[in-house]
Amino acid sequence: MKKIRNILFLALTAAYLTVAASFIGKNDSMLHIGSVVIKIRDSADYQFIKKADITRILNSHNFNPVGKAASEILLAEIESYILENRIVKKTDVYITEPGILHIDIWQKNPFLRVVNQSGQGYYLDKEGNIIPLSSNFSPYVLVASGFINEPFSAGKVSNIYITNYDSLAVSKKTIYRLYDLASFIDDDKFWRDQIEQIYVNSKHEFELVPRVGPHIIEFGEADNMAEKFENLKLLYDQGLASMGWNLYERISLKYKNQVVCTKIQ
């Protein structure tokens, strides 16, 4: 008897779902788009893109949904249009009654601004995505400049890790070593607040420019980073904090277990 009740329940459920699906499909075919609502979900944090930019993207594809039946709107196609803009990290497009097309946008989060050897500038986010410079907003992030020569076109490539890293010459690997060093700095609040610029010299070694003090930090290769920054922190806490920040012009961390300081003449 229990088995019969289970079979009857499943049959009724299947019938209900069939009728409901039919009703929803009919309802969708009758629903027409009356308006479009665009929301930049993280606009309080980042202002790389505006609602007008999304409208321009849709217009460039001759897309005007107003007046069309909801069943005719290809949501995945709209999302693909919007994702052509490399500033956009994620988009969610959906329709609600009474005929509203919603377009929700999330932006990529830059943490490093790069100015390469050719003078070309762009941002990087924590996933290695290249973000074009924007006239809308200039975030206050770490800046890197100097002898940076990428193995790709920064104006075309969307992510730095598209390139086969292992096969590159040392000079072409600078952008990846730079990314590692900048990530380490950004992940530590003290160093994120203290270091304002990374300079890549002609030997493809890194020099750091702090916000406090006139000294340049010769970091060398992007290796043993935790150890090097720990040694520098000890110097800051036990030396410069008591002797003064204007004592040295250069502080070298290039040598293992050593901090070599050059006094201002």
Order of alpha helices (4+ residues) and beta strands (2+ residues): alpha-beta-alpha-alpha-beta-beta-beta-beta-beta-beta-alpha-alpha-beta-beta-beta-alpha-beta-beta
